[in-house]
Amino acid sequence: MKFETKIYYWLALLFLGFTWGASFVLMKYGLKSFSYSQVAAIRMFSAFIVLLPFSIKNIKKINKKNITGILIVAFIGNCIPAFLFTIAQTKINSSLAGMLNASTPVFTLLFGLILFQTKTFRSQVIGVIIGLAGAIGLVLSNSTATEIHVNAFALFVVLATMMYGYNMNYVQSKLKSLNGFEIATLAFLFIGPVTGIYLAFTDLSAPLITPDFTKNLLFVLLLGIFGSAVAVIIVNILIQRVGSMFASSVTYIIPVFAVFWGIVDGEIISLNQILAILLILTGVYLINKKKKENEIEKIS
């Protein structure tokens, strides 16, 4: 795919937002036939199959210095969060999962500040505080003035976004010898066999007799192929050609599409949730503001 004009960059960004925004409702339909662990495993294994030619090409780049980092990316940055999202969506709707996913940049900066000594600015610290307040608001969105209700399953999504945040910092500070695409393809080289072995021994007899099994399986395969494999390729092309700040703009688009797909599927979005996601996006804006001021605009 060649990016020759700005329109292609924006179309690619919208495709990412559309694809990742739709991933939450695709998980929802996959769970109608499969267990949460089966949905996650099929997603990871199908992405592994699609990326396998690239993984084999890059396998020679694995060495003693980077193998630990690649394993961290494989399981903390990809595999475990996939399982956390699906277990969460056994009890929460896809819109809420998509909105909570927007807190990833908040945890990225928080871990960078605490564990990786990342240089930060006052506005970014304020952004973290506001973003965390929004995430807490989403977890408590079903509470009333007289009763606090913690959505325990929403905490699985929070844990997944924390893992994403740690992973991004680790990649930036410890895996500088590899580019983003190489890291992703090599990570799935380790994820694929693990999830493949799990699927080989899991019981698929129950899913086979569920209504719409074929359709739900197709949704999970689409999730893996487009939501994981193809999206990884596109986001890395964007990072290389127009910079990480432009690519990170997808953070704002994902919850919009997630909410859109949720509403189309009949989910109800509360006013508390809308206010909470606005807080998170405000925090993300403040976190990215200083970085944007210092990065050369490549698409102007």
Backbone as CSV, one residue per row, in Angstrom:
resi,resn,N_x,N_y,N_z,CA_x,CA_y,CA_z,C_x,C_y,C_z
1,MET,0.842,-1.195,0.000,0.000,0.000,0.000,0.878,1.247,0.000
2,LYS,0.697,2.158,-1.002,1.523,3.342,-1.091,0.744,4.568,-0.603
3,PHE,1.382,5.342,0.281,0.784,6.562,0.788,1.413,7.738,0.044
4,GLU,0.724,8.306,-0.930,1.304,9.349,-1.767,0.717,10.722,-1.469
5,THR,-0.429,10.770,-0.890,-1.053,12.050,-0.558,-1.626,11.961,0.847
6,LYS,-1.928,13.132,1.404,-2.437,13.190,2.777,-3.735,12.420,2.948
7,ILE,-4.562,12.372,1.914,-5.850,11.701,2.032,-5.679,10.239,2.421
8,TYR,-4.599,9.599,1.933,-4.372,8.202,2.250,-3.998,8.017,3.722
9,TYR,-3.253,9.000,4.273,-2.915,8.924,5.690,-4.175,8.972,6.541
10,TRP,-5.062,9.899,6.184,-6.295,10.042,6.977,-7.223,8.843,6.792
11,LEU,-7.291,8.311,5.587,-8.104,7.119,5.351,-7.564,5.927,6.146
12,ALA,-6.230,5.817,6.209,-5.620,4.742,6.989,-5.944,4.901,8.466
13,LEU,-5.899,6.150,8.949,-6.204,6.411,10.357,-7.661,6.074,10.662
14,LEU,-8.554,6.465,9.768,-9.975,6.152,9.958,-10.215,4.647,9.904
15,PHE,-9.476,3.959,9.032,-9.596,2.503,8.966,-9.199,1.867,10.296
16,LEU,-8.106,2.369,10.890,-7.679,1.849,12.194,-8.745,2.092,13.251
17,GLY,-9.278,3.311,13.265,-10.317,3.624,14.252,-11.554,2.764,14.056
18,PHE,-11.954,2.592,12.794,-13.106,1.755,12.467,-12.869,0.308,12.889
19,THR,-11.669,-0.213,12.562,-11.356,-1.613,12.839,-11.236,-1.878,14.325
20,TRP,-10.430,-1.062,15.015,-10.262,-1.279,16.458,-11.526,-0.921,17.226
21,GLY,-12.287,0.068,16.727,-13.558,0.390,17.368,-14.563,-0.747,17.241
22,ALA,-14.528,-1.418,16.075,-15.438,-2.542,15.853,-15.001,-3.805,16.578
23,SER,-13.727,-3.868,17.011,-13.214,-5.102,17.611,-13.990,-5.496,18.869
24,PHE,-14.521,-4.501,19.581,-15.232,-4.807,20.823,-16.581,-5.478,20.552
25,VAL,-17.268,-5.029,19.506,-18.532,-5.683,19.172,-18.275,-7.033,18.506
26,LEU,-17.145,-7.186,17.790,-16.788,-8.492,17.225,-16.522,-9.498,18.345
27,MET,-15.847,-9.061,19.410,-15.651,-9.935,20.572,-16.993,-10.328,21.175
28,LYS,-17.882,-9.370,21.238,-19.214,-9.610,21.811,-19.937,-10.743,21.074
29,TYR,-19.869,-10.717,19.736,-20.538,-11.760,18.958,-19.778,-13.081,19.038
30,GLY,-18.472,-13.023,19.086,-17.711,-14.252,19.247,-18.056,-14.976,20.538
31,LEU,-18.334,-14.208,21.579,-18.662,-14.791,22.886,-20.035,-15.476,22.898
32,LYS,-20.834,-15.263,21.866,-22.125,-15.941,21.795,-21.965,-17.426,21.473
33,SER,-20.820,-17.796,20.885,-20.560,-19.199,20.579,-19.397,-19.767,21.377
34,PHE,-18.373,-18.952,21.606,-17.142,-19.443,22.225,-16.976,-18.911,23.639
35,SER,-16.128,-19.584,24.393,-15.745,-19.066,25.704,-14.813,-17.874,25.503
36,TYR,-14.619,-17.100,26.580,-13.745,-15.924,26.458,-12.327,-16.325,26.057
37,SER,-11.842,-17.446,26.582,-10.477,-17.874,26.264,-10.370,-18.366,24.827
38,GLN,-11.420,-18.996,24.302,-11.410,-19.449,22.919,-11.413,-18.269,21.948
39,VAL,-12.220,-17.241,22.255,-12.250,-16.051,21.397,-10.868,-15.410,21.332
40,ALA,-10.240,-15.236,22.488,-8.913,-14.609,22.534,-7.879,-15.458,21.803
41,ALA,-7.940,-16.775,22.009,-6.964,-17.665,21.381,-7.131,-17.696,19.865
42,ILE,-8.364,-17.749,19.385,-8.605,-17.740,17.937,-8.127,-16.417,17.339
43,ARG,-8.392,-15.324,18.032,-7.929,-14.013,17.560,-6.407,-13.995,17.412
44,MET,-5.700,-14.430,18.441,-4.244,-14.395,18.423,-3.672,-15.365,17.383
45,PHE,-4.285,-16.559,17.283,-3.749,-17.563,16.369,-3.977,-17.164,14.914
46,SER,-5.128,-16.574,14.607,-5.392,-16.148,13.226,-4.457,-15.004,12.831
47,ALA,-4.163,-14.095,13.766,-3.204,-13.026,13.485,-1.818,-13.612,13.244
48,PHE,-1.454,-14.617,14.032,-0.174,-15.301,13.862,-0.043,-15.901,12.466
49,ILE,-1.105,-16.533,11.975,-1.076,-17.154,10.645,-0.861,-16.096,9.562
50,VAL,-1.564,-14.973,9.678,-1.440,-13.907,8.680,-0.035,-13.300,8.683
51,LEU,0.546,-13.146,9.870,1.856,-12.503,9.999,3.023,-13.484,9.849
52,LEU,2.720,-14.781,9.748,3.769,-15.796,9.747,4.843,-15.582,8.668
53,PRO,4.481,-15.239,7.430,5.547,-15.022,6.431,6.536,-13.930,6.851
54,PHE,6.011,-12.859,7.452,6.880,-11.775,7.920,7.683,-12.214,9.142
55,SER,7.044,-13.013,10.002,7.725,-13.498,11.204,8.924,-14.367,10.830
56,ILE,8.731,-15.248,9.862,9.823,-16.121,9.410,10.950,-15.290,8.803
57,LYS,10.586,-14.272,8.040,11.587,-13.403,7.416,12.432,-12.681,8.466
58,ASN,11.799,-12.322,9.590,12.497,-11.532,10.613,13.109,-12.377,11.727
59,ILE,12.941,-13.695,11.675,13.361,-14.548,12.788,14.861,-14.435,13.069
60,LYS,15.639,-14.140,12.049,17.091,-14.023,12.231,17.477,-12.824,13.097
61,LYS,16.539,-11.924,13.330,16.813,-10.746,14.146,16.701,-11.026,15.645
62,ILE,16.215,-12.212,16.015,16.116,-12.576,17.431,17.505,-12.937,17.952
63,ASN,17.868,-12.372,19.104,19.148,-12.703,19.734,18.995,-12.674,21.255
64,LYS,20.071,-12.965,21.951,20.022,-13.038,23.411,19.652,-11.709,24.055
65,LYS,20.009,-10.606,23.389,19.753,-9.292,23.960,18.291,-8.864,23.861
66,ASN,17.581,-9.344,22.833,16.217,-8.850,22.654,15.126,-9.879,22.878
67,ILE,15.475,-11.135,23.098,14.434,-12.167,23.205,13.521,-11.946,24.412
68,THR,14.098,-11.483,25.543,13.263,-11.206,26.721,12.266,-10.105,26.414
69,GLY,12.734,-9.066,25.732,11.847,-7.972,25.367,10.745,-8.406,24.415
70,ILE,11.088,-9.246,23.449,10.083,-9.732,22.506,9.019,-10.555,23.219
71,LEU,9.452,-11.356,24.192,8.490,-12.150,24.978,7.575,-11.253,25.801
72,ILE,8.133,-10.167,26.338,7.305,-9.208,27.091,6.256,-8.586,26.177
73,VAL,6.676,-8.181,24.985,5.736,-7.619,24.023,4.675,-8.655,23.634
74,ALA,5.113,-9.900,23.441,4.200,-10.957,23.019,3.086,-11.177,24.033
75,PHE,3.468,-11.314,25.291,2.473,-11.740,26.277,1.893,-10.597,27.109
76,ILE,2.709,-9.621,27.500,2.174,-8.489,28.252,1.530,-7.466,27.317
77,GLY,2.118,-7.301,26.137,1.605,-6.310,25.210,0.509,-6.790,24.277
78,ASN,0.326,-8.109,24.139,-0.659,-8.614,23.184,-1.531,-9.744,23.724
79,CYS,-0.917,-10.854,24.087,-1.684,-12.060,24.377,-2.561,-11.935,25.623
80,ILE,-1.964,-11.596,26.754,-2.735,-11.512,28.002,-3.848,-10.464,27.911
81,PRO,-3.571,-9.239,27.379,-4.676,-8.283,27.227,-5.830,-8.800,26.379
82,ALA,-5.537,-9.602,25.358,-6.614,-10.160,24.525,-7.552,-11.010,25.369
83,PHE,-6.997,-11.779,26.300,-7.818,-12.608,27.192,-8.556,-11.740,28.216
84,LEU,-7.911,-10.674,28.684,-8.543,-9.791,29.662,-9.754,-9.082,29.058
85,PHE,-9.631,-8.645,27.806,-10.756,-7.975,27.156,-11.942,-8.915,26.992
86,THR,-11.682,-10.148,26.596,-12.809,-11.058,26.370,-13.471,-11.489,27.678
87,ILE,-12.671,-11.698,28.739,-13.302,-12.052,30.009,-14.110,-10.874,30.535
88,ALA,-13.636,-9.654,30.297,-14.386,-8.473,30.720,-15.724,-8.396,29.992
89,GLN,-15.701,-8.694,28.687,-16.919,-8.555,27.896,-17.919,-9.694,28.089
90,THR,-17.609,-10.614,28.970,-18.650,-11.561,29.369,-19.665,-10.891,30.292
91,LYS,-19.280,-9.724,30.867,-20.157,-9.048,31.821,-20.368,-7.559,31.539
92,ILE,-19.572,-6.961,30.661,-19.775,-5.554,30.325,-20.024,-5.434,28.829
93,ASN,-20.661,-4.327,28.415,-20.963,-4.192,26.995,-19.748,-3.684,26.213
94,SER,-19.832,-3.790,24.899,-18.698,-3.457,24.041,-18.377,-1.968,24.075
95,SER,-19.384,-1.133,24.238,-19.155,0.307,24.282,-18.295,0.698,25.470
96,LEU,-18.607,0.143,26.631,-17.836,0.456,27.836,-16.389,-0.009,27.679
97,ALA,-16.190,-1.198,27.106,-14.830,-1.701,26.881,-14.064,-0.770,25.954
98,GLY,-14.715,-0.307,24.891,-14.071,0.604,23.949,-13.728,1.938,24.576
99,MET,-14.610,2.439,25.429,-14.339,3.710,26.090,-13.167,3.579,27.066
100,LEU,-13.141,2.503,27.822,-12.044,2.294,28.772,-10.708,2.109,28.069
101,ASN,-10.738,1.539,26.880,-9.511,1.338,26.111,-8.805,2.665,25.816
102,ALA,-9.562,3.748,25.789,-8.987,5.064,25.507,-8.045,5.542,26.598
103,SER,-8.049,4.872,27.746,-7.165,5.290,28.843,-5.733,4.774,28.670
104,THR,-5.456,4.034,27.593,-4.103,3.504,27.374,-3.014,4.584,27.419
105,PRO,-3.177,5.735,26.737,-2.116,6.755,26.810,-1.897,7.286,28.227
106,VAL,-2.950,7.273,29.038,-2.825,7.732,30.425,-1.858,6.828,31.178
107,PHE,-2.032,5.520,31.044,-1.149,4.574,31.732,0.236,4.537,31.080
108,THR,0.301,4.834,29.781,1.601,4.901,29.124,2.467,5.976,29.776
109,LEU,1.898,7.162,29.948,2.668,8.236,30.572,2.917,7.951,32.047
110,LEU,1.944,7.377,32.740,2.096,7.092,34.163,3.239,6.114,34.409
111,PHE,3.305,5.031,33.636,4.402,4.069,33.774,5.725,4.688,33.330
112,GLY,5.664,5.529,32.306,6.875,6.201,31.864,7.459,7.071,32.956
113,LEU,6.600,7.743,33.679,7.028,8.619,34.768,7.569,7.827,35.950
114,ILE,6.883,6.741,36.309,7.233,5.992,37.519,8.398,5.031,37.294
115,LEU,8.388,4.295,36.177,9.344,3.205,35.976,10.445,3.496,34.962
116,PHE,10.199,4.408,34.032,11.150,4.587,32.934,11.755,5.992,32.880
117,GLN,11.502,6.788,33.916,12.078,8.140,34.018,11.845,8.976,32.769
118,THR,10.650,8.874,32.206,10.308,9.662,31.030,10.152,11.134,31.405
119,LYS,10.720,12.015,30.588,10.566,13.444,30.835,9.116,13.842,30.632
120,THR,8.547,14.524,31.605,7.148,14.919,31.517,6.995,16.415,31.765
121,PHE,5.845,16.928,31.372,5.516,18.332,31.561,4.301,18.449,32.478
122,ARG,4.118,19.633,33.035,3.019,19.828,33.982,1.674,19.487,33.357
123,SER,1.461,19.908,32.122,0.176,19.638,31.470,-0.060,18.135,31.314
124,GLN,1.015,17.362,31.118,0.871,15.916,30.982,0.490,15.264,32.308
125,VAL,1.070,15.743,33.393,0.707,15.232,34.719,-0.762,15.528,35.008
126,ILE,-1.184,16.735,34.675,-2.598,17.094,34.832,-3.465,16.182,33.972
127,GLY,-2.984,15.897,32.754,-3.715,15.001,31.860,-3.878,13.606,32.439
128,VAL,-2.817,13.096,33.086,-2.890,11.784,33.728,-3.958,11.787,34.828
129,ILE,-3.969,12.821,35.636,-4.940,12.914,36.736,-6.366,12.955,36.190
130,ILE,-6.579,13.776,35.163,-7.915,13.878,34.560,-8.311,12.559,33.905
131,GLY,-7.354,11.945,33.185,-7.641,10.668,32.528,-7.968,9.567,33.513
132,LEU,-7.236,9.499,34.613,-7.528,8.499,35.643,-8.893,8.745,36.269
133,ALA,-9.234,10.014,36.456,-10.563,10.340,36.997,-11.656,9.838,36.059
134,GLY,-11.428,9.996,34.741,-12.400,9.497,33.773,-12.514,7.990,33.796
135,ALA,-11.359,7.282,33.901,-11.383,5.813,33.964,-12.120,5.336,35.205
136,ILE,-11.860,5.994,36.343,-12.568,5.647,37.582,-14.057,5.897,37.419
137,GLY,-14.387,6.999,36.737,-15.790,7.312,36.485,-16.489,6.238,35.678
138,LEU,-15.792,5.673,34.684,-16.391,4.596,33.890,-16.593,3.339,34.716
139,VAL,-15.603,3.013,35.562,-15.726,1.822,36.423,-16.890,1.979,37.390
140,LEU,-17.142,3.228,37.816,-18.210,3.496,38.791,-19.466,4.047,38.121
141,SER,-19.587,3.900,36.809,-20.657,4.580,36.067,-22.057,4.117,36.441
142,ASN,-22.177,2.960,37.055,-23.498,2.478,37.471,-23.859,2.870,38.899
143,SER,-22.994,3.644,39.528,-23.240,4.066,40.903,-24.330,5.135,40.949
144,THR,-24.918,5.290,42.123,-25.922,6.329,42.351,-25.441,7.230,43.479
145,ALA,-26.238,8.242,43.791,-25.860,9.177,44.853,-25.801,8.493,46.211
146,THR,-26.514,7.393,46.356,-26.576,6.728,47.663,-25.841,5.390,47.703
147,GLU,-25.434,4.884,46.540,-24.799,3.563,46.507,-23.668,3.533,45.482
148,ILE,-22.486,3.121,45.928,-21.336,2.998,45.031,-21.290,1.572,44.489
149,HIS,-21.273,1.470,43.162,-21.236,0.158,42.521,-19.999,0.061,41.643
150,VAL,-19.071,-0.810,42.018,-17.848,-1.011,41.251,-18.083,-2.127,40.243
151,ASN,-17.888,-1.827,38.960,-18.020,-2.847,37.924,-16.705,-3.625,37.873
152,ALA,-16.677,-4.741,38.590,-15.428,-5.496,38.745,-14.875,-5.965,37.407
153,PHE,-15.742,-6.309,36.467,-15.260,-6.815,35.181,-14.659,-5.704,34.318
154,ALA,-15.073,-4.458,34.557,-14.438,-3.340,33.858,-12.979,-3.209,34.271
155,LEU,-12.651,-3.698,35.472,-11.271,-3.624,35.952,-10.336,-4.506,35.120
156,PHE,-10.875,-5.550,34.478,-10.046,-6.362,33.582,-9.573,-5.527,32.387
157,VAL,-10.444,-4.642,31.877,-10.045,-3.759,30.780,-9.001,-2.766,31.266
158,VAL,-9.198,-2.239,32.473,-8.213,-1.313,33.044,-6.849,-1.996,33.148
159,LEU,-6.847,-3.253,33.612,-5.588,-4.001,33.722,-4.954,-4.183,32.342
160,ALA,-5.775,-4.465,31.328,-5.252,-4.627,29.962,-4.619,-3.332,29.466
161,THR,-5.261,-2.192,29.705,-4.699,-0.918,29.256,-3.429,-0.578,30.038
162,MET,-3.353,-1.000,31.278,-2.114,-0.820,32.050,-0.980,-1.622,31.411
163,MET,-1.291,-2.842,30.975,-0.282,-3.667,30.301,0.155,-3.030,28.993
164,TYR,-0.804,-2.483,28.236,-0.459,-1.777,27.008,0.481,-0.611,27.309
165,GLY,0.174,0.138,28.371,0.990,1.282,28.745,2.407,0.889,29.115
166,TYR,2.541,-0.182,29.898,3.869,-0.668,30.261,4.610,-1.143,29.019
167,ASN,3.920,-1.859,28.155,4.531,-2.413,26.948,5.085,-1.315,26.048
168,MET,4.333,-0.241,25.873,4.792,0.841,25.001,6.066,1.478,25.530
169,ASN,6.139,1.647,26.839,7.352,2.201,27.435,8.529,1.245,27.285
170,TYR,8.267,-0.038,27.458,9.331,-1.031,27.353,9.894,-1.069,25.938
171,VAL,9.003,-1.053,24.959,9.446,-1.080,23.562,10.309,0.139,23.255
172,GLN,9.859,1.300,23.702,10.576,2.537,23.395,11.956,2.580,24.041
173,SER,12.078,2.012,25.249,13.346,2.145,25.973,14.271,0.941,25.832
174,LYS,13.719,-0.253,25.554,14.533,-1.468,25.588,14.687,-2.178,24.248
175,LEU,13.863,-1.847,23.264,13.916,-2.571,21.987,14.194,-1.632,20.826
176,LYS,15.136,-0.741,21.016,15.450,0.250,19.989,16.117,-0.348,18.759
177,SER,16.657,-1.556,18.893,17.349,-2.171,17.757,16.382,-2.740,16.716
178,LEU,15.092,-2.816,17.067,14.085,-3.346,16.144,13.046,-2.273,15.848
179,ASN,12.513,-2.281,14.625,11.410,-1.359,14.350,10.093,-1.988,14.793
180,GLY,9.039,-1.178,14.798,7.752,-1.629,15.327,7.187,-2.834,14.618
181,PHE,7.336,-2.882,13.297,6.805,-3.998,12.537,7.557,-5.289,12.853
182,GLU,8.875,-5.207,12.965,9.669,-6.381,13.315,9.291,-6.900,14.697
183,ILE,9.102,-5.998,15.632,8.723,-6.392,16.995,7.390,-7.122,16.983
184,ALA,6.417,-6.574,16.263,5.081,-7.186,16.228,5.112,-8.579,15.605
185,THR,5.804,-8.721,14.473,5.816,-10.023,13.794,6.556,-11.072,14.627
186,LEU,7.616,-10.660,15.301,8.365,-11.607,16.131,7.588,-11.962,17.397
187,ALA,6.824,-11.008,17.924,6.007,-11.293,19.100,4.961,-12.360,18.788
188,PHE,4.310,-12.238,17.635,3.283,-13.222,17.267,3.887,-14.582,16.935
189,LEU,5.180,-14.616,16.624,5.849,-15.893,16.408,5.846,-16.737,17.683
190,PHE,5.837,-16.079,18.835,5.763,-16.789,20.115,4.315,-16.997,20.565
191,ILE,3.457,-16.043,20.245,2.052,-16.146,20.651,1.352,-17.276,19.910
192,GLY,1.628,-17.402,18.615,0.919,-18.364,17.779,0.970,-19.799,18.273
193,PRO,2.150,-20.365,18.526,2.210,-21.756,18.998,1.493,-21.972,20.329
194,VAL,1.599,-21.012,21.243,0.954,-21.150,22.555,-0.558,-21.196,22.393
195,THR,-1.114,-20.247,21.641,-2.567,-20.218,21.460,-3.036,-21.370,20.571
196,GLY,-2.191,-21.783,19.621,-2.539,-22.926,18.775,-2.637,-24.205,19.571
197,ILE,-1.692,-24.433,20.483,-1.728,-25.621,21.345,-2.968,-25.588,22.240
198,TYR,-3.270,-24.405,22.771,-4.472,-24.290,23.602,-5.721,-24.682,22.802
199,LEU,-5.838,-24.150,21.574,-7.026,-24.454,20.762,-7.089,-25.932,20.398
200,ALA,-5.932,-26.571,20.227,-5.904,-27.991,19.870,-6.477,-28.863,20.981
201,PHE,-6.365,-28.387,22.215,-6.828,-29.187,23.355,-8.119,-28.654,23.988
202,THR,-8.621,-27.537,23.469,-9.864,-27.015,24.028,-11.067,-27.751,23.447
203,ASP,-12.172,-27.718,24.143,-13.395,-28.412,23.725,-14.223,-27.488,22.837
204,LEU,-14.278,-27.793,21.562,-15.054,-26.989,20.622,-16.410,-27.604,20.299
205,SER,-16.763,-28.652,20.999,-18.044,-29.308,20.716,-19.227,-28.423,21.092
206,ALA,-19.124,-27.715,22.198,-20.211,-26.835,22.622,-20.411,-25.669,21.647
207,PRO,-19.351,-24.953,21.246,-19.541,-23.878,20.267,-20.157,-24.364,18.949
208,LEU,-19.807,-25.581,18.531,-20.283,-26.090,17.242,-21.795,-26.192,17.155
209,ILE,-22.448,-26.371,18.285,-23.909,-26.561,18.261,-24.668,-25.281,18.608
210,THR,-23.950,-24.172,18.783,-24.626,-22.910,19.086,-25.218,-22.308,17.821
211,PRO,-26.299,-21.529,17.969,-26.861,-20.835,16.800,-25.832,-19.875,16.199
212,ASP,-25.822,-19.771,14.887,-24.933,-18.834,14.177,-23.459,-19.099,14.461
213,PHE,-23.078,-20.358,14.648,-21.677,-20.679,14.933,-20.750,-20.166,13.835
214,THR,-21.118,-20.416,12.574,-20.257,-20.019,11.456,-20.074,-18.506,11.415
215,LYS,-21.163,-17.774,11.592,-21.085,-16.315,11.567,-20.222,-15.799,12.713
216,ASN,-20.406,-16.347,13.904,-19.629,-15.886,15.054,-18.145,-16.232,14.923
217,LEU,-17.860,-17.388,14.325,-16.464,-17.751,14.061,-15.844,-16.766,13.070
218,LEU,-16.610,-16.403,12.044,-16.133,-15.439,11.054,-15.801,-14.106,11.718
219,PHE,-16.641,-13.670,12.654,-16.401,-12.415,13.359,-15.083,-12.462,14.133
220,VAL,-14.807,-13.595,14.777,-13.566,-13.714,15.545,-12.359,-13.741,14.606
221,LEU,-12.499,-14.420,13.468,-11.407,-14.438,12.485,-11.147,-13.032,11.930
222,LEU,-12.218,-12.294,11.668,-12.059,-10.905,11.229,-11.348,-10.078,12.294
223,LEU,-11.690,-10.346,13.544,-11.046,-9.665,14.665,-9.546,-9.908,14.668
224,GLY,-9.147,-11.155,14.457,-7.728,-11.487,14.455,-6.996,-10.965,13.232
225,ILE,-7.614,-11.161,12.058,-6.940,-10.794,10.811,-6.833,-9.278,10.657
226,PHE,-7.958,-8.584,10.851,-7.953,-7.138,10.650,-7.648,-6.370,11.934
227,GLY,-8.223,-6.801,13.073,-8.027,-6.076,14.320,-6.644,-6.239,14.911
228,SER,-5.959,-7.325,14.573,-4.614,-7.536,15.099,-3.559,-7.481,13.993
229,ALA,-3.643,-8.372,13.008,-2.570,-8.480,12.011,-2.506,-7.277,11.069
230,VAL,-3.568,-7.012,10.327,-3.555,-5.917,9.349,-3.373,-4.569,10.033
231,ALA,-4.042,-4.387,11.170,-3.929,-3.117,11.889,-2.493,-2.870,12.355
232,VAL,-1.807,-3.927,12.774,-0.411,-3.790,13.195,0.446,-3.298,12.023
233,ILE,0.218,-3.849,10.845,0.982,-3.440,9.667,0.720,-1.965,9.348
234,ILE,-0.546,-1.566,9.338,-0.901,-0.193,8.960,-0.380,0.822,9.974
235,VAL,-0.541,0.523,11.262,-0.110,1.499,12.270,1.405,1.698,12.216
236,ASN,2.148,0.643,11.902,3.593,0.787,11.808,4.019,1.547,10.552
237,ILE,3.255,1.400,9.466,3.514,2.205,8.272,3.275,3.682,8.585
238,LEU,2.192,3.972,9.308,1.892,5.356,9.676,2.995,5.946,10.550
239,ILE,3.441,5.165,11.539,4.495,5.647,12.435,5.761,5.979,11.652
240,GLN,6.122,5.105,10.709,7.340,5.311,9.935,7.229,6.487,8.969
241,ARG,6.030,6.693,8.401,5.903,7.698,7.337,5.449,9.063,7.819
242,VAL,4.602,9.113,8.830,4.071,10.417,9.269,4.264,10.687,10.748
243,GLY,4.875,9.758,11.482,5.196,10.017,12.881,4.226,9.398,13.856
244,SER,4.722,9.185,15.062,3.940,8.503,16.095,2.772,9.348,16.583
245,MET,2.922,10.708,16.567,1.840,11.547,17.060,0.609,11.417,16.179
246,PHE,0.801,11.428,14.861,-0.335,11.274,13.955,-0.980,9.910,14.147
247,ALA,-0.158,8.865,14.259,-0.686,7.512,14.456,-1.446,7.411,15.767
248,SER,-0.965,8.098,16.815,-1.611,8.000,18.124,-2.955,8.712,18.155
249,SER,-3.253,9.513,17.120,-4.546,10.183,17.053,-5.703,9.194,16.996
250,VAL,-5.404,7.957,16.651,-6.440,6.923,16.601,-7.081,6.721,17.971
251,THR,-6.356,7.122,19.033,-6.886,7.020,20.397,-8.225,7.734,20.525
252,TYR,-8.356,8.863,19.833,-9.589,9.632,19.919,-10.714,9.034,19.076
253,ILE,-10.333,8.294,18.042,-11.321,7.775,17.097,-11.929,6.459,17.564
254,ILE,-11.109,5.615,18.210,-11.571,4.283,18.618,-12.844,4.333,19.469
255,PRO,-12.877,5.136,20.560,-14.106,5.116,21.376,-15.330,5.617,20.631
256,VAL,-15.134,6.524,19.657,-16.269,7.010,18.871,-16.888,5.858,18.088
257,PHE,-16.038,5.082,17.405,-16.538,3.936,16.654,-17.077,2.844,17.591
258,ALA,-16.418,2.652,18.733,-16.877,1.639,19.687,-18.283,1.962,20.183
259,VAL,-18.502,3.237,20.507,-19.831,3.667,20.956,-20.836,3.559,19.816
260,PHE,-20.408,3.958,18.610,-21.295,3.866,17.440,-21.764,2.439,17.220
261,TRP,-20.809,1.480,17.199,-21.175,0.088,16.974,-22.041,-0.451,18.114
262,GLY,-21.748,-0.003,19.335,-22.554,-0.436,20.469,-23.994,0.029,20.354
263,ILE,-24.178,1.286,19.963,-25.537,1.826,19.802,-26.272,1.111,18.671
264,VAL,-25.561,0.872,17.554,-26.155,0.131,16.434,-26.624,-1.247,16.894
265,ASP,-25.871,-1.843,17.819,-26.203,-3.178,18.318,-27.191,-3.142,19.482
266,GLY,-27.723,-1.963,19.789,-28.765,-1.856,20.798,-28.288,-1.590,22.219
267,GLU,-27.013,-1.252,22.396,-26.515,-0.954,23.734,-26.924,0.462,24.152
268,ILE,-27.097,0.640,25.438,-27.492,1.940,25.982,-26.281,2.608,26.617
269,ILE,-26.007,3.836,26.223,-24.886,4.597,26.764,-25.445,5.621,27.750
270,SER,-24.958,5.603,28.982,-25.463,6.524,30.001,-24.753,7.867,29.932
271,LEU,-25.376,8.892,30.512,-24.773,10.222,30.567,-23.475,10.182,31.378
272,ASN,-23.457,9.395,32.455,-22.243,9.265,33.272,-21.077,8.737,32.440
273,GLN,-21.357,7.774,31.558,-20.304,7.203,30.720,-19.797,8.217,29.696
274,ILE,-20.705,8.999,29.131,-20.306,10.026,28.169,-19.405,11.057,28.831
275,LEU,-19.784,11.487,30.026,-18.969,12.471,30.752,-17.604,11.891,31.109
276,ALA,-17.576,10.607,31.482,-16.317,9.970,31.864,-15.377,9.838,30.667
277,ILE,-15.895,9.450,29.495,-15.024,9.305,28.322,-14.522,10.661,27.853
278,LEU,-15.316,11.714,28.039,-14.848,13.058,27.712,-13.694,13.464,28.619
279,LEU,-13.747,13.061,29.876,-12.635,13.311,30.796,-11.377,12.591,30.334
280,ILE,-11.537,11.318,29.952,-10.377,10.542,29.489,-9.757,11.184,28.250
281,LEU,-10.585,11.572,27.290,-10.062,12.155,26.049,-9.429,13.522,26.298
282,THR,-9.956,14.263,27.268,-9.320,15.526,27.651,-7.935,15.262,28.230
283,GLY,-7.852,14.233,29.080,-6.560,13.855,29.644,-5.577,13.424,28.573
284,VAL,-6.041,12.636,27.610,-5.180,12.179,26.513,-4.699,13.362,25.685
285,TYR,-5.570,14.331,25.459,-5.176,15.531,24.713,-4.051,16.276,25.430
286,LEU,-4.176,16.448,26.735,-3.146,17.156,27.502,-1.833,16.369,27.521
287,ILE,-1.936,15.036,27.573,-0.735,14.194,27.559,0.010,14.342,26.234
288,ASN,-0.730,14.411,25.144,-0.115,14.475,23.817,0.269,15.882,23.390
289,LYS,-0.254,16.901,24.087,-0.078,18.280,23.646,1.385,18.681,23.555
290,LYS,2.165,18.448,24.608,3.576,18.840,24.607,4.381,18.071,23.570
291,LYS,4.059,16.765,23.450,4.781,15.955,22.465,4.539,16.491,21.058
292,LYS,3.302,16.894,20.819,2.952,17.372,19.489,3.683,18.668,19.161
293,GLU,3.859,19.532,20.162,4.532,20.792,19.937,5.994,20.594,19.553
294,ASN,6.595,19.484,20.022,8.015,19.256,19.785,8.298,18.329,18.621
295,GLU,7.259,17.759,18.033,7.473,16.831,16.915,7.288,17.533,15.585
296,ILE,8.162,17.273,14.631,8.068,17.882,13.310,6.831,17.355,12.606
297,GLU,6.024,18.266,12.106,4.819,17.866,11.394,5.211,17.376,10.001
298,LYS,4.976,16.087,9.753,5.451,15.485,8.505,4.425,15.502,7.377
299,ILE,3.191,15.839,7.689,2.179,15.732,6.638,1.673,17.099,6.201
300,SER,2.281,18.175,6.719,1.819,19.505,6.318,2.299,19.866,4.913
